[in-house]
Amino acid sequence: MATEVGDIHAQWERIQIKTFTAWANMHLAKRCQKIDSILTDFQDGVKLADLLEIIGDGSIKINKNPKFRLHKIENLGKCLRFIEEHDVKLASIGPEAIVDGMRVQTLGMVWTIILRFAIAGLSAEGISAKQGLLMWCQKKTEGYRDVNVQDFQDSFKDGLAFCAIIHRHRPELIDYDSLDKNNARDNLNTAFDVAAKNLDIPRLLDVDDIVDMPKPDERSIMTYCAALYKVFSSYDKVETAGRRIAKFLNFVKAAEGMINDYARRAQILRDAVEAKRADLGNAAMPDSYEGGRAALADFRAYKNASKRQWVVEHSDLVALFSNIQSKLKTMNRPAYMPPTGLAPEEIGAIIDELTTAERKHHSALNARMRQILDTVRQGFAKPANAFFERLMHYKGLLAGPAEGDLPQQVQFFQDNLQAFTAELEQQLPVIQAAEEQCSACNIEDNEYSDHTFEDLQFTFEQLRSVFAKKIQFTQDQINESKGGVPLEKMNEFRESFEHFDGNHDGQLDKLELKSALSSLGLVDVSFGGGEDKEFEAIFAKVSEGHNQISLEQYVKYMVSITEDTVSPQQLAEAFTIVSGSKTFLTEADLRKAQLTDDQVDFVKTSFPATQGGYDHKAWLSAHNN
């Protein structure tokens, strides 16, 4: 195992000597110089000094023709000091070891030179040159198929990493998609040939030294990568410059786009606000409640939509204007000066003017609506108040005494009823329509009138009813004065007779008469068994000794017991009927006769008390004498 490791290290040293020699020749070619091996050609310090002057951008004063060992050591000492002056520590490497061609020390010196002067620019705080170079290779190969750079050995063995780095910077030189991971030799030859022909990077590495080794030599791979970095770092500078230009161009494009967007939107906003302000100033006032409501609704819709959008747009423009200025300041550009009238504060000023116009317009609309509503209120109040005054006029006619005899009074009330109806009935639809207009206008109170259509209609109908009753009452008085019965009473008696005339023969027998009297509640009759002497007496009286009663006899009897006259005989018969033929009245008899509480109390306090009730015969006798 130790032998194998030793063999690998020996192979690495062999490869490093070859690679470092080729690397040195790549730079010495600038002075048309060349060495065969770093082990022998750097022993006198002359070629080493040339190399350091080329890559270190300095000069080293040495003996150009050293013949003695001491001269060579002095030359190498100056070269090593030059290296140390560039912040490189050469631990355990002295000029004597180089003079003596010691393999390890010479390789270490050259490797140190490569690290310092080839890839030192990739180092940073906390990151070595090696780590920096590895990160550079990873960045340049990122995204390439079958490439995953993790080290400077196996990651480069198939050649794809070298091809990817070249393709990243010069994609026209290599058809990367045609490469095969399994064909490492071709991939490596492609990369080395392209680099030698187009990038002035000699074949520092042999393909066999990579493919045939269990692990490629790390320092040799790094040396080649450093050569690629040296070439392409200038490309990176171009990329950086390109990015700077692109950034500025993007800035200019973005800034101009923002400025154009601001100017366009600001002009649109200003035009819209000024047009609306003019519309509000020239707006015609509505001439109806519906028109006023529509105008107020349109105004609210405008405030909730367009106005809010304009306010938001102004805020957005203020923010956009601020962003433009910040962007210009960041790139050290002069501040943006918008066209006259389009500065944020100028737009804000015309929006304030619009707000003032809105307040005036809204105030005018409200004043107009109050005027319209006031007109609507008066439109109801005027006919309603006049109607009420006429109602009170006719009410006064009804309340006052009527002149003339009864027929003249009937004619008086009939004439006034006709005039009352003709004058006022046709005004009710007008008042109703006026009230409906108030309701449509959501008017709940009216300072000009306390009346409502329903109240006026009720009073109208009530007075018309009073007229009719007044006429009927006077007509009844005329009939009573003639000993007659009111027509409605006569109709009631006729309907009762016909209802209980079961066989429709125009006659009532005993049973039919009993049913009729019982239904009218005029007498208290019994339908139980036994003889009803009271009813027999009534039937004998009404039928005048016959077995049936005619309509004329029935009406005559009903008139006799319902006539509103107060003859002693009628009163006596009435008390007899109510008392059930008793000589006294009970409270129950009075309640059954449907007397009021006041009337019952009058009987209880005025009639002589007797055992079980109140003596109606004694009271009637006292009042008839």
C-alpha positions in Angstrom: 0.0 0.0 0.0 2.8 2.4 0.9 4.5 1.6 -2.4 1.3 2.5 -4.3 1.0 5.8 -2.5 4.6 6.5 -3.1 4.2 5.7 -6.8 1.2 8.1 -7.1 3.2 10.9 -5.4 6.1 10.2 -7.7 3.7 10.4 -10.7 2.3 13.6 -9.4 5.7 15.1 -9.0 6.6 14.1 -12.6 3.4 15.6 -13.9 3.9 18.8 -11.8 7.4 19.3 -13.2 6.1 19.0 -16.7 3.1 21.2 -16.0 5.0 23.9 -14.1 7.6 23.9 -16.8 5.0 24.4 -19.5 3.3 27.1 -17.4 6.7 28.9 -17.0 7.3 28.7 -20.7 3.9 30.2 -21.4 5.0 33.4 -19.7 8.7 33.3 -20.7 7.5 33.2 -24.3 6.7 36.9 -23.9 10.5 37.4 -23.9 11.1 34.7 -26.5 12.6 32.5 -23.9 12.0 28.8 -23.0 13.2 26.3 -20.4 13.5 22.6 -20.5 12.8 22.0 -16.8 12.2 24.0 -13.7 14.5 21.8 -11.8 17.6 22.6 -13.9 16.9 25.9 -15.7 16.0 27.8 -12.5 19.3 26.8 -10.6 21.2 30.0 -11.6 18.3 32.3 -10.9 18.4 34.1 -14.3 15.3 32.5 -15.9 13.5 32.6 -12.6 14.1 36.3 -12.4 12.8 36.8 -15.9 9.7 34.8 -15.0 9.1 36.9 -11.9 9.6 40.2 -13.7 7.0 39.1 -16.3 4.3 38.0 -13.9 5.2 40.2 -11.0 5.4 43.5 -12.9 8.7 44.5 -11.4 12.5 44.2 -11.9 15.2 42.2 -10.2 18.9 43.2 -10.5 20.9 40.0 -10.8 24.1 38.7 -12.3 23.2 37.7 -15.8 26.2 35.4 -16.2 26.7 33.6 -12.9 29.7 31.3 -13.1 30.1 30.4 -9.5 27.8 28.8 -7.0 27.9 31.9 -4.8 26.7 34.1 -7.7 23.8 31.7 -8.4 22.8 31.7 -4.7 22.9 35.5 -4.7 20.6 35.6 -7.7 18.2 33.1 -6.2 18.2 35.0 -2.9 17.1 38.1 -4.7 14.4 36.2 -6.5 13.1 34.7 -3.2 13.1 38.1 -1.6 11.1 39.5 -4.5 8.5 36.7 -3.9 8.4 37.5 -0.1 8.0 41.2 -0.9 4.7 40.2 -2.5 3.4 38.9 0.8 4.4 35.3 0.2 6.1 33.3 2.9 8.6 30.7 1.7 8.8 28.3 4.6 11.8 25.9 4.4 12.8 27.0 0.9 16.2 28.5 0.5 18.4 29.5 -2.5 20.8 26.6 -1.8 18.0 24.0 -2.3 17.1 25.6 -5.7 20.8 25.7 -6.7 21.1 22.1 -5.8 18.0 21.2 -7.9 16.1 19.7 -5.0 12.8 18.5 -6.4 10.4 19.1 -3.5 11.7 22.6 -2.7 11.7 23.7 -6.4 8.2 22.4 -7.0 7.1 24.1 -3.8 8.6 27.4 -4.9 7.0 27.3 -8.3 3.7 26.4 -6.8 3.9 29.3 -4.4 4.6 31.6 -7.4 1.6 30.2 -9.2 -0.6 30.7 -6.2 0.6 34.2 -5.6 0.8 35.6 -9.1 -1.7 33.5 -11.1 -4.8 33.2 -8.8 -4.1 35.6 -5.9 -6.9 37.8 -7.1 -9.4 35.2 -6.2 -8.4 35.2 -2.5 -10.3 37.2 0.0 -10.7 37.5 3.7 -11.4 34.0 5.0 -11.0 32.5 1.6 -7.7 31.1 0.2 -6.6 31.4 -3.4 -7.4 27.7 -3.9 -10.9 28.1 -2.5 -11.4 31.2 -4.6 -10.3 29.4 -7.8 -12.6 26.5 -6.9 -15.6 28.8 -6.4 -14.8 30.5 -9.7 -14.9 27.1 -11.5 -18.1 26.2 -9.7 -19.8 29.5 -10.7 -18.7 29.2 -14.4 -19.8 25.6 -14.7 -23.1 26.0 -12.8 -26.1 24.6 -14.8 -24.0 22.5 -17.2 -25.0 18.9 -17.8 -22.9 16.3 -16.0 -20.6 18.9 -14.3 -20.3 19.1 -10.6 -17.0 20.7 -9.5 -16.1 19.8 -6.0 -12.4 19.5 -6.2 -9.4 19.8 -8.6 -9.0 16.1 -9.2 -12.0 13.8 -10.1 -14.3 16.7 -10.9 -12.1 17.5 -14.0 -11.2 13.9 -15.0 -13.8 13.5 -17.7 -12.9 16.9 -19.3 -16.4 18.3 -19.2 -15.6 20.9 -16.6 -12.8 22.3 -18.8 -15.2 22.4 -21.8 -17.9 24.0 -19.7 -15.6 26.8 -18.5 -14.6 27.6 -22.1 -18.2 27.3 -23.4 -19.4 29.7 -20.7 -17.1 32.5 -22.1 -16.8 31.4 -25.7 -19.8 29.3 -26.6 -19.0 29.4 -30.3 -15.8 27.4 -29.7 -17.3 24.2 -28.3 -20.5 22.4 -29.1 -21.2 21.4 -25.6 -24.4 19.5 -26.3 -22.4 17.0 -28.5 -20.0 16.0 -25.7 -20.2 12.6 -24.0 -19.3 12.2 -20.3 -18.0 8.7 -21.0 -15.5 9.9 -23.6 -13.1 11.7 -21.3 -10.1 11.6 -23.7 -11.9 13.4 -26.5 -13.4 15.9 -24.1 -9.9 16.8 -22.7 -8.4 17.0 -26.1 -11.2 19.2 -27.3 -10.7 21.6 -24.4 -6.9 21.7 -24.6 -6.9 22.1 -28.4 -9.4 24.9 -28.4 -7.6 26.7 -25.6 -4.2 26.4 -27.4 -5.6 27.5 -30.7 -8.0 30.3 -29.6 -7.0 31.3 -26.1 -3.1 31.2 -26.3 -3.1 28.6 -23.5 -0.6 25.9 -24.3 -1.2 22.3 -23.5 0.0 22.5 -19.9 -1.5 19.0 -19.3 -1.2 15.8 -21.1 -4.5 13.8 -21.5 -2.7 10.6 -20.4 -1.6 12.3 -17.2 -5.3 12.8 -16.4 -7.1 9.8 -17.8 -4.5 7.2 -16.8 -4.0 8.4 -13.2 -6.2 7.1 -10.4 -6.5 10.7 -9.3 -5.2 13.6 -11.4 -2.6 15.8 -9.8 -4.4 18.6 -8.0 -1.7 21.3 -8.5 -1.5 20.6 -12.2 -5.2 20.8 -12.7 -5.2 24.1 -10.6 -2.4 25.4 -12.8 -4.4 24.9 -15.9 -7.5 26.3 -14.3 -5.5 29.3 -13.3 -4.4 29.8 -16.9 -8.1 29.7 -17.9 -8.9 32.2 -15.1 -6.1 34.5 -16.3 -7.6 34.6 -19.8 -11.2 34.8 -18.9 -10.8 37.2 -16.0 -10.6 39.9 -18.8 -13.8 38.5 -20.1 -15.3 38.9 -16.6 -14.2 42.5 -16.7 -16.0 42.9 -20.0 -19.0 41.2 -18.4 -18.8 43.6 -15.5 -18.6 46.6 -17.7 -21.4 45.1 -19.8 -23.5 44.7 -16.6 -22.7 48.2 -15.6 -23.8 49.5 -19.0 -26.9 47.2 -18.9 -27.7 48.4 -15.4 -27.5 52.0 -16.6 -29.5 51.4 -19.7 -32.1 49.6 -17.6 -32.1 52.5 -15.2 -32.6 55.0 -18.0 -35.3 52.9 -19.6 -37.1 52.4 -16.2 -36.7 56.0 -15.3 -38.0 57.2 -18.6 -40.9 54.7 -18.4 -41.7 56.0 -14.9 -41.5 59.6 -16.0 -43.7 59.0 -19.1 -46.2 57.0 -17.0 -46.3 59.8 -14.4 -46.8 62.5 -17.0 -49.5 60.6 -18.9 -51.5 59.6 -15.7 -51.1 63.1 -14.2 -52.5 64.7 -17.4 -55.4 62.3 -17.5 -56.2 62.9 -13.8 -55.9 66.7 -14.2 -58.2 66.7 -17.2 -60.8 64.5 -15.4 -60.8 66.6 -12.2 -61.1 69.9 -14.1 -63.9 68.5 -16.3 -65.9 67.4 -13.2 -65.3 70.7 -11.5 -66.8 72.5 -14.6 -69.8 70.0 -14.7 -70.6 70.7 -11.0 -70.4 74.4 -11.5 -72.8 74.3 -14.5 -75.2 71.6 -13.2 -78.9 72.4 -13.4 -81.0 72.0 -10.2 -83.8 69.4 -10.3 -87.4 70.5 -10.5 -89.0 67.4 -8.8 -88.4 65.3 -5.8 -87.6 62.3 -8.0 -85.1 64.4 -9.9 -83.6 65.6 -6.7 -83.2 62.1 -5.3 -81.7 60.9 -8.6 -79.3 63.9 -8.6 -78.2 63.1 -5.0 -77.8 59.4 -5.8 -75.7 60.3 -8.8 -73.6 62.6 -6.6 -73.1 59.9 -4.0 -72.2 57.3 -6.6 -69.6 59.8 -8.1 -68.1 60.4 -4.6 -67.9 56.7 -3.9 -66.4 55.8 -7.3 -64.7 58.3 -9.5 -63.7 60.7 -6.7 -62.2 58.0 -4.6 -60.4 56.6 -7.6 -59.0 60.1 -8.3 -57.8 60.5 -4.7 -56.1 57.1 -4.8 -54.6 57.9 -8.2 -53.2 61.1 -6.8 -51.7 59.3 -3.9 -50.1 56.8 -6.3 -48.8 59.6 -8.4 -47.2 61.2 -5.3 -45.5 57.9 -4.5 -44.4 57.5 -8.1 -43.0 61.0 -8.3 -41.1 60.3 -5.1 -39.8 57.0 -6.5 -38.6 58.8 -9.7 -36.7 61.4 -7.7 -35.1 58.7 -5.5 -34.1 56.6 -8.5 -32.6 59.6 -10.3 -30.7 60.6 -7.1 -29.4 57.1 -6.7 -27.9 57.2 -10.1 -26.6 60.8 -9.6 -29.0 62.2 -12.2 -30.8 65.6 -12.1 -34.2 65.7 -10.5 -37.3 65.3 -12.7 -39.3 68.5 -13.4 -42.8 67.6 -14.6 -44.6 69.8 -17.1 -46.5 72.9 -15.8 -49.6 71.9 -13.9 -48.6 68.3 -13.4 -46.5 68.5 -10.3 -48.1 66.5 -7.4 -48.8 69.7 -5.4 -50.5 71.2 -8.4 -52.7 68.2 -8.9 -53.5 68.3 -5.2 -54.5 71.9 -5.5 -57.1 71.3 -8.3 -58.4 68.3 -6.3 -58.9 70.7 -3.3 -60.8 73.1 -5.7 -62.9 70.2 -6.8 -63.8 69.4 -3.2 -64.9 73.0 -2.7 -67.1 72.7 -5.8 -68.5 69.5 -4.5 -69.5 71.1 -1.2 -71.2 74.0 -3.0 -73.1 71.6 -5.4 -74.2 69.3 -2.5 -75.4 72.3 -0.5 -77.3 73.6 -3.5 -78.9 70.2 -4.0 -80.0 70.0 -0.4 -81.4 73.5 -0.5 -83.4 72.6 -3.7 -84.7 69.4 -2.1 -85.9 71.4 1.0 -87.6 73.8 -1.3 -89.3 70.9 -3.3 -90.4 69.2 -0.1 -91.8 72.4 1.3 -93.8 72.8 -1.9 -95.1 69.2 -1.6 -96.1 69.9 2.1 -98.0 73.0 1.1 -99.5 71.1 -1.8 -101.2 68.9 0.7 -101.8 71.4 3.4 -103.7 73.9 1.2 -106.5 71.6 0.1 -106.5 69.7 3.3 -107.0 72.8 5.5 -109.7 74.2 3.2 -111.4 70.8 3.2 -111.4 70.7 7.0 -112.8 74.2 7.2 -115.7 73.2 5.0 -116.2 70.1 7.2 -116.5 72.3 10.2 -119.0 74.5 8.4 -121.3 71.5 7.8 -120.7 70.2 11.3 -121.9 73.6 12.6 -125.1 73.2 10.5 -125.7 69.8 12.0 -125.1 71.1 15.5 -127.3 74.1 15.2 -131.1 74.2 15.5 -133.1 73.5 12.3 -135.8 76.1 11.4 -139.4 75.3 10.3 -141.6 72.3 10.9 -140.5 68.8 10.6 -141.0 68.4 6.8 -139.0 71.7 6.3 -136.3 70.4 8.5 -136.1 67.2 6.5 -135.8 69.2 3.3 -133.1 71.4 4.9 -130.9 68.5 5.9 -131.5 66.8 2.5 -130.4 70.0 0.7 -127.3 70.4 2.8 -126.4 66.7 2.5 -126.6 67.1 -1.3 -124.5 70.2 -1.2 -122.0 68.6 1.3 -121.5 65.6 -1.0 -121.3 67.6 -4.2 -118.8 70.0 -2.8 -116.5 67.8 -0.8 -116.6 64.3 -2.2 -114.7 65.2 -5.3 -112.0 66.9 -3.3 -111.0 63.7 -1.5 -109.0 62.1 -4.4 -107.1 65.4 -4.8 -106.2 65.3 -1.1 -105.3 61.6 -1.2 -103.0 62.2 -4.2 -101.3 65.1 -2.4 -100.8 62.9 0.7 -99.4 60.0 -1.5 -97.0 62.5 -3.0 -95.9 63.4 0.6 -95.4 59.7 1.3 -93.4 59.3 -1.9 -91.2 62.1 -0.7 -90.8 60.4 2.7 -92.5 63.4 4.5 -93.7 62.2 7.9 -94.5 65.6 9.4 -96.1 68.7 7.9 -95.7 72.0 9.7 -98.4 73.5 7.5 -101.2 71.1 8.5 -102.1 68.6 11.2 -104.6 66.7 9.1 -104.3 63.4 7.3 -106.3 62.1 4.5 -107.7 59.2 6.6 -108.8 61.7 9.3 -110.5 63.9 6.7 -112.1 61.0 5.0 -113.3 59.6 8.3 -114.8 63.0 9.3 -116.4 63.3 5.9 -118.0 59.9 6.1 -119.0 60.5 9.7 -120.7 63.8 8.9 -122.4 62.3 5.9 -123.7 59.6 8.2 -124.9 62.2 10.7 -126.8 63.9 7.9 -128.5 60.7 7.0 -129.3 59.9 10.6 -130.6 63.4 11.1 -132.8 63.0 8.2 -134.0 59.6 9.3 -134.6 60.8 12.8 -136.7 63.8 11.6 -138.6 61.5 9.3 -139.3 59.1 12.2 -140.6 62.0 14.2 -142.9 62.8 11.3 -144.1 59.2 11.3 -144.5 59.1 15.1 -146.4 62.3 15.0 -148.8 60.6 12.6 -149.0 57.5 14.9 -147.1 55.4 12.5 -144.0 53.2 12.8 -140.7 53.9 11.2 -140.3 52.2 7.8 -137.3 50.2 9.0 -139.4 48.9 11.9 -142.1 47.9 9.5 -139.7 46.1 7.3 -138.3 44.3 10.4 -141.7 43.1 11.4 -142.5 41.9 7.9 -139.2 40.0 7.6 -139.9 38.4 11.0 -143.4 37.3 10.0 -142.2 35.8 6.7 -139.3 34.0 8.3 -141.5 32.2 10.8 -144.4 31.5 8.3 -143.0 28.0 7.7 -145.7 26.9 5.2 -145.8 30.3 3.5 -149.6 30.5 3.8 -149.6 34.1 5.0 -150.7 33.0 8.5 -149.0 32.2 11.8 -150.3 29.5 14.0 -149.6 29.3 17.8 -146.3 27.6 17.4 -145.1 29.9 14.7 -146.1 33.0 16.7 -144.4 31.6 19.9 -141.2 31.1 17.9 -141.3 34.6 16.4 -141.9 36.3 19.8 -139.2 34.2 21.4 -136.6 35.1 18.7 -137.3 38.8 19.1 -136.9 38.6 22.9 -140.0 40.7 23.4 -141.6 38.2 25.8 -140.3 35.3 27.8 -142.2 32.2 26.7 -141.7 28.6 27.7 -141.6 25.7 25.2 -141.8 23.1 28.0 -144.9 20.9 28.7 -148.1 22.3 30.3 -150.3 25.2 29.5 -148.7 28.6 29.0 -151.5 30.9 30.2 -149.5 34.1 29.4 -149.0 33.0 25.8 -152.5 31.8 25.4 -153.7 35.2 26.5 -151.4 36.9 24.0 -152.5 34.7 21.1 -156.2 35.2 22.0 -155.7 38.9 22.0 -153.7 39.1 18.8 -155.8 36.6 16.8 -159.0 38.2 18.0 -160.5 34.8 18.7 -159.3 33.0 15.5 -156.9 30.0 15.2 -154.3 31.9 13.1 -152.9 35.4 12.9 -152.6 37.5 9.7 -149.7 39.8 8.8 -151.9 42.8 9.6 -152.7 41.5 13.1 -149.0 40.6 13.7 -147.9 44.1 12.8 -150.6 45.7 14.8 -149.5 43.8 17.9 -145.8 44.4 17.3 -146.5 48.1 16.9 -148.4 48.2 20.1 -145.6 46.7 22.2 -142.7 48.5 20.5 -144.2 51.9 19.9 -142.2 54.5 21.7 -145.3 56.1 23.3 -145.5 56.1 27.0 -149.2 55.6 27.8 -149.9 54.2 31.2 -151.3 51.0 29.6 -148.2 50.4 27.5 -145.9 51.0 30.5 -148.0 48.6 32.6 -147.8 45.9 29.9 -144.0 46.5 29.5 -143.4 46.1 33.2 -145.6 43.0 33.2 -143.6 41.5 30.3 -140.2 42.3 31.9 -141.2 41.1 35.4 -142.7 37.9 34.0 -146.2 38.8 35.3 -144.8 39.3 38.8 -145.9 42.3 40.9 -142.3 43.3 41.4 -139.0 43.6 39.4 -135.8 41.9 40.2 -132.3 43.0 39.2 -132.1 39.9 37.0 -135.3 41.0 35.2 -133.8 44.4 34.5 -130.5 42.9 33.2 -132.5 40.5 31.0 -134.4 43.5 29.5 -130.9 44.9 28.6 -131.3 48.1 30.7 -128.0 50.0 31.3 -126.2 50.1 34.6 -127.5 53.7 35.2 -131.1 52.6 34.5 -130.8 49.6 36.8 -129.4 51.9 39.5 -132.3 54.3 39.0 -134.9 51.5 39.5 -133.1 50.3 42.6 -133.0 53.7 44.2 -136.4 55.1 43.0 -138.8 52.1 43.0 -140.4 51.0 46.3 -138.5 48.0 47.7 -140.6 45.0 48.3 -139.9 41.4 49.4 -137.8 39.9 46.5 -137.5 43.1 44.4 -138.9 46.4 43.5 -142.7 47.3 43.3 -143.2 48.5 39.7 -147.0 48.8 40.1 -146.7 51.1 43.1 -144.1 53.2 41.3 -146.2 53.4 38.1 -149.4 54.3 40.1 -147.5 57.1 41.9 -146.3 58.6 38.6 -149.6 58.3 36.8 -151.5 60.3 39.4 
